């Protein structure tokens, strides 16, 4: 197996956008995890898909 390591040379605006994207991705992950945990605690077999999450409104 071979891999190639590269380093991105981002300007300040690009660095800011990448940091915002990473923060939003983490928020969405935690939101989905909280839905899964709530279903599990309520006694349901959690089966949360991407499609189901898209149908829910973000608050």
HTML snippet that shows the backbone in 3Dmol.js (N, CA, C, O; Angstrom):
<script src="https://3Dmol.org/build/3Dmol-min.js"></script>
<div id="view" style="width:600px;height:400px;position:relative"></div>
<script>
const pdb = `
ATOM      1  N   UNK A   1       0.839  -1.162   0.000  1.00  0.00           N
ATOM      2  CA  UNK A   1       0.000   0.000   0.000  1.00  0.00           C
ATOM      3  C   UNK A   1       0.892   1.235   0.000  1.00  0.00           C
ATOM      4  O   UNK A   1       1.890   1.303   0.717  1.00  0.00           O
ATOM      5  N   UNK A   2       0.516   2.192  -0.805  1.00  0.00           N
ATOM      6  CA  UNK A   2       1.305   3.407  -0.918  1.00  0.00           C
ATOM      7  C   UNK A   2       0.415   4.608  -0.620  1.00  0.00           C
ATOM      8  O   UNK A   2      -0.745   4.654  -1.029  1.00  0.00           O
ATOM      9  N   UNK A   3       0.958   5.553   0.080  1.00  0.00           N
ATOM     10  CA  UNK A   3       0.209   6.774   0.361  1.00  0.00           C
ATOM     11  C   UNK A   3       1.067   7.984   0.019  1.00  0.00           C
ATOM     12  O   UNK A   3       2.294   7.910  -0.032  1.00  0.00           O
ATOM     13  N   UNK A   4       0.398   9.073  -0.208  1.00  0.00           N
ATOM     14  CA  UNK A   4       1.081  10.318  -0.522  1.00  0.00           C
ATOM     15  C   UNK A   4       0.622  11.367   0.475  1.00  0.00           C
ATOM     16  O   UNK A   4      -0.578  11.570   0.663  1.00  0.00           O
ATOM     17  N   UNK A   5       1.553  12.018   1.100  1.00  0.00           N
ATOM     18  CA  UNK A   5       1.237  13.065   2.064  1.00  0.00           C
ATOM     19  C   UNK A   5       1.432  14.415   1.389  1.00  0.00           C
ATOM     20  O   UNK A   5       2.468  14.685   0.781  1.00  0.00           O
ATOM     21  N   UNK A   6       0.418  15.244   1.511  1.00  0.00           N
ATOM     22  CA  UNK A   6       0.512  16.594   0.967  1.00  0.00           C
ATOM     23  C   UNK A   6       0.167  17.597   2.060  1.00  0.00           C
ATOM     24  O   UNK A   6      -0.498  17.262   3.040  1.00  0.00           O
ATOM     25  N   UNK A   7       0.615  18.795   1.883  1.00  0.00           N
ATOM     26  CA  UNK A   7       0.306  19.858   2.830  1.00  0.00           C
ATOM     27  C   UNK A   7      -0.413  20.962   2.070  1.00  0.00           C
ATOM     28  O   UNK A   7       0.072  21.450   1.049  1.00  0.00           O
ATOM     29  N   UNK A   8      -1.575  21.347   2.582  1.00  0.00           N
ATOM     30  CA  UNK A   8      -2.325  22.420   1.953  1.00  0.00           C
ATOM     31  C   UNK A   8      -1.717  23.761   2.320  1.00  0.00           C
ATOM     32  O   UNK A   8      -1.361  24.006   3.473  1.00  0.00           O
ATOM     33  N   UNK A   9      -1.609  24.610   1.336  1.00  0.00           N
ATOM     34  CA  UNK A   9      -1.123  25.967   1.583  1.00  0.00           C
ATOM     35  C   UNK A   9      -2.327  26.898   1.458  1.00  0.00           C
ATOM     36  O   UNK A   9      -2.650  27.387   0.376  1.00  0.00           O
ATOM     37  N   UNK A  10      -2.979  27.127   2.593  1.00  0.00           N
ATOM     38  CA  UNK A  10      -4.207  27.905   2.612  1.00  0.00           C
ATOM     39  C   UNK A  10      -3.934  29.345   3.025  1.00  0.00           C
ATOM     40  O   UNK A  10      -3.065  29.621   3.853  1.00  0.00           O
ATOM     41  N   UNK A  11      -4.698  30.255   2.428  1.00  0.00           N
ATOM     42  CA  UNK A  11      -4.614  31.635   2.892  1.00  0.00           C
ATOM     43  C   UNK A  11      -5.522  31.782   4.121  1.00  0.00           C
ATOM     44  O   UNK A  11      -6.185  30.823   4.516  1.00  0.00           O
ATOM     45  N   UNK A  12      -5.555  32.964   4.720  1.00  0.00           N
ATOM     46  CA  UNK A  12      -6.313  33.155   5.958  1.00  0.00           C
ATOM     47  C   UNK A  12      -7.805  32.907   5.781  1.00  0.00           C
ATOM     48  O   UNK A  12      -8.438  32.323   6.661  1.00  0.00           O
ATOM     49  N   UNK A  13      -8.375  33.338   4.666  1.00  0.00           N
ATOM     50  CA  UNK A  13      -9.801  33.122   4.424  1.00  0.00           C
ATOM     51  C   UNK A  13     -10.105  31.630   4.302  1.00  0.00           C
ATOM     52  O   UNK A  13     -11.100  31.155   4.851  1.00  0.00           O
ATOM     53  N   UNK A  14      -9.268  30.897   3.598  1.00  0.00           N
ATOM     54  CA  UNK A  14      -9.465  29.462   3.433  1.00  0.00           C
ATOM     55  C   UNK A  14      -9.309  28.731   4.760  1.00  0.00           C
ATOM     56  O   UNK A  14     -10.051  27.789   5.038  1.00  0.00           O
ATOM     57  N   UNK A  15      -8.354  29.153   5.583  1.00  0.00           N
ATOM     58  CA  UNK A  15      -8.176  28.544   6.905  1.00  0.00           C
ATOM     59  C   UNK A  15      -9.418  28.742   7.761  1.00  0.00           C
ATOM     60  O   UNK A  15      -9.857  27.832   8.464  1.00  0.00           O
ATOM     61  N   UNK A  16      -9.976  29.946   7.690  1.00  0.00           N
ATOM     62  CA  UNK A  16     -11.188  30.242   8.455  1.00  0.00           C
ATOM     63  C   UNK A  16     -12.349  29.371   7.993  1.00  0.00           C
ATOM     64  O   UNK A  16     -13.081  28.826   8.819  1.00  0.00           O
ATOM     65  N   UNK A  17     -12.522  29.236   6.680  1.00  0.00           N
ATOM     66  CA  UNK A  17     -13.605  28.413   6.146  1.00  0.00           C
ATOM     67  C   UNK A  17     -13.435  26.942   6.522  1.00  0.00           C
ATOM     68  O   UNK A  17     -14.416  26.271   6.841  1.00  0.00           O
ATOM     69  N   UNK A  18     -12.215  26.442   6.489  1.00  0.00           N
ATOM     70  CA  UNK A  18     -11.964  25.048   6.874  1.00  0.00           C
ATOM     71  C   UNK A  18     -12.286  24.827   8.351  1.00  0.00           C
ATOM     72  O   UNK A  18     -12.858  23.799   8.712  1.00  0.00           O
ATOM     73  N   UNK A  19     -11.924  25.777   9.202  1.00  0.00           N
ATOM     74  CA  UNK A  19     -12.212  25.665  10.634  1.00  0.00           C
ATOM     75  C   UNK A  19     -13.717  25.704  10.887  1.00  0.00           C
ATOM     76  O   UNK A  19     -14.219  24.963  11.733  1.00  0.00           O
ATOM     77  N   UNK A  20     -14.441  26.557  10.166  1.00  0.00           N
ATOM     78  CA  UNK A  20     -15.891  26.628  10.319  1.00  0.00           C
ATOM     79  C   UNK A  20     -16.542  25.323   9.881  1.00  0.00           C
ATOM     80  O   UNK A  20     -17.458  24.831  10.540  1.00  0.00           O
ATOM     81  N   UNK A  21     -16.077  24.770   8.786  1.00  0.00           N
ATOM     82  CA  UNK A  21     -16.626  23.511   8.291  1.00  0.00           C
ATOM     83  C   UNK A  21     -16.410  22.391   9.305  1.00  0.00           C
ATOM     84  O   UNK A  21     -17.321  21.605   9.566  1.00  0.00           O
ATOM     85  N   UNK A  22     -15.224  22.317   9.869  1.00  0.00           N
ATOM     86  CA  UNK A  22     -14.929  21.278  10.856  1.00  0.00           C
ATOM     87  C   UNK A  22     -15.810  21.445  12.090  1.00  0.00           C
ATOM     88  O   UNK A  22     -16.281  20.454  12.647  1.00  0.00           O
ATOM     89  N   UNK A  23     -16.038  22.665  12.518  1.00  0.00           N
ATOM     90  CA  UNK A  23     -16.890  22.911  13.676  1.00  0.00           C
ATOM     91  C   UNK A  23     -18.331  22.520  13.414  1.00  0.00           C
ATOM     92  O   UNK A  23     -18.980  21.934  14.280  1.00  0.00           O
ATOM     93  N   UNK A  24     -18.844  22.837  12.226  1.00  0.00           N
ATOM     94  CA  UNK A  24     -20.213  22.491  11.874  1.00  0.00           C
ATOM     95  C   UNK A  24     -20.374  20.985  11.749  1.00  0.00           C
ATOM     96  O   UNK A  24     -21.383  20.433  12.188  1.00  0.00           O
ATOM     97  N   UNK A  25     -19.400  20.317  11.160  1.00  0.00           N
ATOM     98  CA  UNK A  25     -19.458  18.863  11.024  1.00  0.00           C
ATOM     99  C   UNK A  25     -19.522  18.199  12.390  1.00  0.00           C
ATOM    100  O   UNK A  25     -20.272  17.243  12.585  1.00  0.00           O
ATOM    101  N   UNK A  26     -18.747  18.697  13.324  1.00  0.00           N
ATOM    102  CA  UNK A  26     -18.751  18.148  14.678  1.00  0.00           C
ATOM    103  C   UNK A  26     -20.098  18.375  15.352  1.00  0.00           C
ATOM    104  O   UNK A  26     -20.594  17.496  16.058  1.00  0.00           O
ATOM    105  N   UNK A  27     -20.695  19.550  15.141  1.00  0.00           N
ATOM    106  CA  UNK A  27     -21.998  19.852  15.727  1.00  0.00           C
ATOM    107  C   UNK A  27     -23.060  18.894  15.190  1.00  0.00           C
ATOM    108  O   UNK A  27     -23.870  18.376  15.959  1.00  0.00           O
ATOM    109  N   UNK A  28     -23.062  18.656  13.873  1.00  0.00           N
ATOM    110  CA  UNK A  28     -24.037  17.751  13.261  1.00  0.00           C
ATOM    111  C   UNK A  28     -23.847  16.330  13.783  1.00  0.00           C
ATOM    112  O   UNK A  28     -24.828  15.635  14.048  1.00  0.00           O
ATOM    113  N   UNK A  29     -22.598  15.891  13.933  1.00  0.00           N
ATOM    114  CA  UNK A  29     -22.326  14.558  14.474  1.00  0.00           C
ATOM    115  C   UNK A  29     -22.896  14.432  15.885  1.00  0.00           C
ATOM    116  O   UNK A  29     -23.563  13.447  16.201  1.00  0.00           O
ATOM    117  N   UNK A  30     -22.638  15.421  16.727  1.00  0.00           N
ATOM    118  CA  UNK A  30     -23.136  15.378  18.100  1.00  0.00           C
ATOM    119  C   UNK A  30     -24.659  15.424  18.148  1.00  0.00           C
ATOM    120  O   UNK A  30     -25.267  14.775  18.999  1.00  0.00           O
ATOM    121  N   UNK A  31     -25.283  16.178  17.251  1.00  0.00           N
ATOM    122  CA  UNK A  31     -26.739  16.256  17.182  1.00  0.00           C
ATOM    123  C   UNK A  31     -27.323  14.889  16.817  1.00  0.00           C
ATOM    124  O   UNK A  31     -28.272  14.432  17.454  1.00  0.00           O
ATOM    125  N   UNK A  32     -26.768  14.243  15.807  1.00  0.00           N
ATOM    126  CA  UNK A  32     -27.233  12.912  15.419  1.00  0.00           C
ATOM    127  C   UNK A  32     -27.018  11.894  16.522  1.00  0.00           C
ATOM    128  O   UNK A  32     -27.862  11.026  16.746  1.00  0.00           O
ATOM    129  N   UNK A  33     -25.896  11.996  17.209  1.00  0.00           N
ATOM    130  CA  UNK A  33     -25.614  11.084  18.313  1.00  0.00           C
ATOM    131  C   UNK A  33     -26.614  11.274  19.446  1.00  0.00           C
ATOM    132  O   UNK A  33     -27.030  10.298  20.070  1.00  0.00           O
ATOM    133  N   UNK A  34     -27.004  12.508  19.720  1.00  0.00           N
ATOM    134  CA  UNK A  34     -27.987  12.749  20.780  1.00  0.00           C
ATOM    135  C   UNK A  34     -29.347  12.168  20.402  1.00  0.00           C
ATOM    136  O   UNK A  34     -30.055  11.659  21.270  1.00  0.00           O
ATOM    137  N   UNK A  35     -29.729  12.234  19.121  1.00  0.00           N
ATOM    138  CA  UNK A  35     -30.977  11.606  18.678  1.00  0.00           C
ATOM    139  C   UNK A  35     -30.916  10.093  18.849  1.00  0.00           C
ATOM    140  O   UNK A  35     -31.883   9.473  19.292  1.00  0.00           O
ATOM    141  N   UNK A  36     -29.791   9.511  18.501  1.00  0.00           N
ATOM    142  CA  UNK A  36     -29.610   8.067  18.630  1.00  0.00           C
ATOM    143  C   UNK A  36     -29.709   7.657  20.095  1.00  0.00           C
ATOM    144  O   UNK A  36     -30.393   6.691  20.431  1.00  0.00           O
ATOM    145  N   UNK A  37     -29.020   8.398  20.970  1.00  0.00           N
ATOM    146  CA  UNK A  37     -29.046   8.082  22.400  1.00  0.00           C
ATOM    147  C   UNK A  37     -30.443   8.238  22.981  1.00  0.00           C
ATOM    148  O   UNK A  37     -30.854   7.430  23.814  1.00  0.00           O
ATOM    149  N   UNK A  38     -31.184   9.263  22.559  1.00  0.00           N
ATOM    150  CA  UNK A  38     -32.546   9.463  23.057  1.00  0.00           C
ATOM    151  C   UNK A  38     -33.441   8.296  22.652  1.00  0.00           C
ATOM    152  O   UNK A  38     -34.245   7.830  23.460  1.00  0.00           O
ATOM    153  N   UNK A  39     -33.316   7.819  21.425  1.00  0.00           N
ATOM    154  CA  UNK A  39     -34.106   6.669  20.978  1.00  0.00           C
ATOM    155  C   UNK A  39     -33.736   5.423  21.769  1.00  0.00           C
ATOM    156  O   UNK A  39     -34.611   4.632  22.121  1.00  0.00           O
ATOM    157  N   UNK A  40     -32.470   5.241  22.051  1.00  0.00           N
ATOM    158  CA  UNK A  40     -32.006   4.070  22.800  1.00  0.00           C
ATOM    159  C   UNK A  40     -32.537   4.097  24.226  1.00  0.00           C
ATOM    160  O   UNK A  40     -32.985   3.072  24.739  1.00  0.00           O
ATOM    161  N   UNK A  41     -32.491   5.258  24.868  1.00  0.00           N
ATOM    162  CA  UNK A  41     -32.977   5.392  26.248  1.00  0.00           C
ATOM    163  C   UNK A  41     -34.480   5.145  26.310  1.00  0.00           C
ATOM    164  O   UNK A  41     -34.972   4.592  27.293  1.00  0.00           O
ATOM    165  N   UNK A  42     -35.215   5.547  25.276  1.00  0.00           N
ATOM    166  CA  UNK A  42     -36.663   5.340  25.236  1.00  0.00           C
ATOM    167  C   UNK A  42     -37.040   3.898  24.932  1.00  0.00           C
ATOM    168  O   UNK A  42     -38.225   3.562  24.911  1.00  0.00           O
ATOM    169  N   UNK A  43     -36.062   3.050  24.699  1.00  0.00           N
ATOM    170  CA  UNK A  43     -36.323   1.634  24.478  1.00  0.00           C
ATOM    171  C   UNK A  43     -36.476   1.236  23.027  1.00  0.00           C
ATOM    172  O   UNK A  43     -36.823   0.091  22.737  1.00  0.00           O
ATOM    173  N   UNK A  44     -36.230   2.144  22.121  1.00  0.00           N
ATOM    174  CA  UNK A  44     -36.322   1.826  20.698  1.00  0.00           C
ATOM    175  C   UNK A  44     -34.979   1.332  20.184  1.00  0.00           C
ATOM    176  O   UNK A  44     -33.924   1.676  20.717  1.00  0.00           O
ATOM    177  N   UNK A  45     -35.042   0.519  19.137  1.00  0.00           N
ATOM    178  CA  UNK A  45     -33.815   0.104  18.471  1.00  0.00           C
ATOM    179  C   UNK A  45     -33.426   1.242  17.530  1.00  0.00           C
ATOM    180  O   UNK A  45     -34.068   1.431  16.497  1.00  0.00           O
ATOM    181  N   UNK A  46     -32.390   1.997  17.869  1.00  0.00           N
ATOM    182  CA  UNK A  46     -32.039   3.156  17.035  1.00  0.00           C
ATOM    183  C   UNK A  46     -31.673   2.742  15.615  1.00  0.00           C
ATOM    184  O   UNK A  46     -30.796   1.903  15.406  1.00  0.00           O
ATOM    185  N   UNK A  47     -32.348   3.333  14.657  1.00  0.00           N
ATOM    186  CA  UNK A  47     -32.070   3.097  13.246  1.00  0.00           C
ATOM    187  C   UNK A  47     -32.208   4.442  12.534  1.00  0.00           C
ATOM    188  O   UNK A  47     -33.159   4.678  11.788  1.00  0.00           O
ATOM    189  N   UNK A  48     -31.254   5.297  12.782  1.00  0.00           N
ATOM    190  CA  UNK A  48     -31.312   6.651  12.249  1.00  0.00           C
ATOM    191  C   UNK A  48     -30.427   6.717  11.008  1.00  0.00           C
ATOM    192  O   UNK A  48     -29.225   6.457  11.064  1.00  0.00           O
ATOM    193  N   UNK A  49     -31.053   7.073   9.888  1.00  0.00           N
ATOM    194  CA  UNK A  49     -30.308   7.155   8.634  1.00  0.00           C
ATOM    195  C   UNK A  49     -30.085   8.615   8.251  1.00  0.00           C
ATOM    196  O   UNK A  49     -30.662   9.523   8.850  1.00  0.00           O
ATOM    197  N   UNK A  50     -29.251   8.822   7.258  1.00  0.00           N
ATOM    198  CA  UNK A  50     -29.002  10.180   6.768  1.00  0.00           C
ATOM    199  C   UNK A  50     -30.285  10.799   6.223  1.00  0.00           C
ATOM    200  O   UNK A  50     -30.537  11.988   6.414  1.00  0.00           O
ATOM    201  N   UNK A  51     -31.085   9.996   5.550  1.00  0.00           N
ATOM    202  CA  UNK A  51     -32.341  10.501   5.004  1.00  0.00           C
ATOM    203  C   UNK A  51     -33.283  10.986   6.083  1.00  0.00           C
ATOM    204  O   UNK A  51     -33.943  12.013   5.925  1.00  0.00           O
ATOM    205  N   UNK A  52     -33.347  10.245   7.189  1.00  0.00           N
ATOM    206  CA  UNK A  52     -34.202  10.651   8.297  1.00  0.00           C
ATOM    207  C   UNK A  52     -33.705  11.955   8.906  1.00  0.00           C
ATOM    208  O   UNK A  52     -34.504  12.822   9.259  1.00  0.00           O
ATOM    209  N   UNK A  53     -32.398  12.096   9.030  1.00  0.00           N
ATOM    210  CA  UNK A  53     -31.842  13.318   9.601  1.00  0.00           C
ATOM    211  C   UNK A  53     -32.091  14.522   8.694  1.00  0.00           C
ATOM    212  O   UNK A  53     -32.300  15.634   9.179  1.00  0.00           O
ATOM    213  N   UNK A  54     -32.070  14.301   7.382  1.00  0.00           N
ATOM    214  CA  UNK A  54     -32.322  15.400   6.448  1.00  0.00           C
ATOM    215  C   UNK A  54     -33.755  15.906   6.554  1.00  0.00           C
ATOM    216  O   UNK A  54     -34.018  17.089   6.337  1.00  0.00           O
ATOM    217  N   UNK A  55     -34.691  14.999   6.893  1.00  0.00           N
ATOM    218  CA  UNK A  55     -36.093  15.388   7.009  1.00  0.00           C
ATOM    219  C   UNK A  55     -36.355  16.221   8.252  1.00  0.00           C
ATOM    220  O   UNK A  55     -37.294  17.017   8.284  1.00  0.00           O
ATOM    221  N   UNK A  56     -35.530  16.042   9.275  1.00  0.00           N
ATOM    222  CA  UNK A  56     -35.707  16.813  10.510  1.00  0.00           C
ATOM    223  C   UNK A  56     -35.218  18.233  10.291  1.00  0.00           C
ATOM    224  O   UNK A  56     -34.266  18.473   9.547  1.00  0.00           O
ATOM    225  N   UNK A  57     -35.874  19.154  10.940  1.00  0.00           N
ATOM    226  CA  UNK A  57     -35.448  20.551  10.840  1.00  0.00           C
ATOM    227  C   UNK A  57     -34.359  20.809  11.853  1.00  0.00           C
ATOM    228  O   UNK A  57     -34.454  20.386  13.005  1.00  0.00           O
ATOM    229  N   UNK A  58     -33.328  21.502  11.424  1.00  0.00           N
ATOM    230  CA  UNK A  58     -32.276  21.902  12.352  1.00  0.00           C
ATOM    231  C   UNK A  58     -32.770  23.079  13.167  1.00  0.00           C
ATOM    232  O   UNK A  58     -33.397  23.998  12.640  1.00  0.00           O
ATOM    233  N   UNK A  59     -32.484  23.040  14.441  1.00  0.00           N
ATOM    234  CA  UNK A  59     -32.951  24.114  15.328  1.00  0.00           C
ATOM    235  C   UNK A  59     -31.857  25.089  15.591  1.00  0.00           C
ATOM    236  O   UNK A  59     -32.059  26.063  16.317  1.00  0.00           O
TER     237      UNK A  59
END
`;
const viewer = $3Dmol.createViewer("view");
viewer.addModel(pdb, "pdb");
viewer.setStyle({}, {cartoon: {color: "spectrum"}});
viewer.zoomTo();
viewer.render();
</script>
